[in-house]
Amino acid sequence: MAQYTRIEVAEVMKSTGLVPLFYNSDIEASKKVLKACYDGGARLLEFTARGDFAHEVFGELVKYAIKALPGMILGVGSVTDAAAASRFMALGANFIVTPVLREDIAIVCNRRKVLWSPGCGTLTEITRAEELGCEIVKLFPGDIYGPQFVKGVKAPQPWTNIMPTGGVSPTKENLEAWFSAGVTCVGMGSKLMAKDANGQFDYAKIEEKVKFSIDLIKEVRS
């Protein structure tokens, strides 16, 4: 069961401005990545459950976060149907992110008062998502649409909260473009998940990149 309401999750998304995205099948490595993000200042993480037995890894991450990382909000991404959403919510997911707009997922998440963020690519999809109770829509793939699309949406719908995923980088130029356009927060994956020369996760570097990104977001917002 979720520990945070959808409003609480939305407020943390807005306040920190950053949702790291991550998936790995190794439980111990995943715990270390989660802690690196937490130590860098992130208070949310989207576990992009794309592999076999991903629910088992996620379940262990939730237990670890509850025990060792107070205030860390875990959610699940790449969810494609209501059954999967229900499974992850039973394991403690505090938010559900989908690559497309699925009304069956909206129904099961709303029933449990869990935030869900569907991938949308048109103003019509965004409007339908909001009619279904969506607090923050996911703009995906963000690099295809870009900040200008966000500006276009915010003109007639200034109340719309948008989280681009894909095409977001931890640079001042990139983050300034997105936040100046009016995004609520950004999702960032591979650009944060640094690895060393041997292809292993560099946890210190991940922490550094997360902190740098959050500090940059505060700067560009001011």
Secondary structure, 3 states (H helix, E strand, C coil): CCCCCHHHHHHHHHHHCEEEEECCCCHHHHHHHHHHHHHCCCCEEEEECCCCCHHHHHHHHHHHHHHHCCCCEEEEECCCCHHHHHHHHHCCCCEEEECCCCHHHHHHHHHCCCEEEEEECCHHHHHHHHHCCCCCEEECCHHHHHHHHHHHHHCCCCCCCEEEECCCCCCHHHHHHHHHHCCCCEEECCCCCCECCCCCECHHHHHHHHHHHHHHHHHHHC
